[in-house]
């Protein structure tokens, strides 16, 4: 279900090895996308997705916060 909800470029950027790419995605693309699906998306799906990308083990504090 989450693959239908999250655009592939957003998922790719959040899973990127470069922390700057992940940070830019969370600062720019993710909020815009979230505003567009906030009324229809299930919160459990969003939390599960964020638990995998960038993940709870994110070492960069800027990306994790």
N, C-alpha and C positions, 0 to 999 in steps of 0.2 A: 504493500500500500504506500509506503514512504517513497518508493521510486516514482510513483505516479504524482506524488505531491511536490517533491523537491526537484527543481531543474537540475539537469546533469552537470552543467557548468558550475553551479553552486556547490554541489557535492564534490566535484573534482577540486575546486579551489579550497574547500575546507579540509580535504585530505592531502593537500600538497605538502611536500617535504619542507618547503621554504616557509618559515614562520611569518615572513612579511606578506606572503600571498594569503595565508590563513587570516592574518590580522586585517588586511585590506578587505577581504571578503566579509568578515564579521562587522567591520565598520561601515561598509558601503552597500554591498549587494544584499546581505542577509536582512537588514532592517527593512529595505524596500520590499523584498519578497515577502517577509513576514507580515507587513501591513496589508499586502494583497490577499493573504490566505487566513488571516487571523480569525475571521468570522466562521470559516468553514472547516478549518483544520482541527484535528483532535490533539489535545495537548500531550497525551501519552506518546503519540507518534513523533512529535517534535522533540520531546525529551529523550526518547530512545535514539533518534537520529543524532542529536547532539552528544549523546553518550558514546557514539561510535566515531563521529567526525565533528570536531577535532579530537574528542574523547575526554574522558575524565582524567586520563594520565598526561594531559598536555603539560609540558614542562615550562613553556614560555608564559609568564604571568600575565602579559598583555593580551594574549589570545585567550587564556583561560578566564580572565575577568570579564 
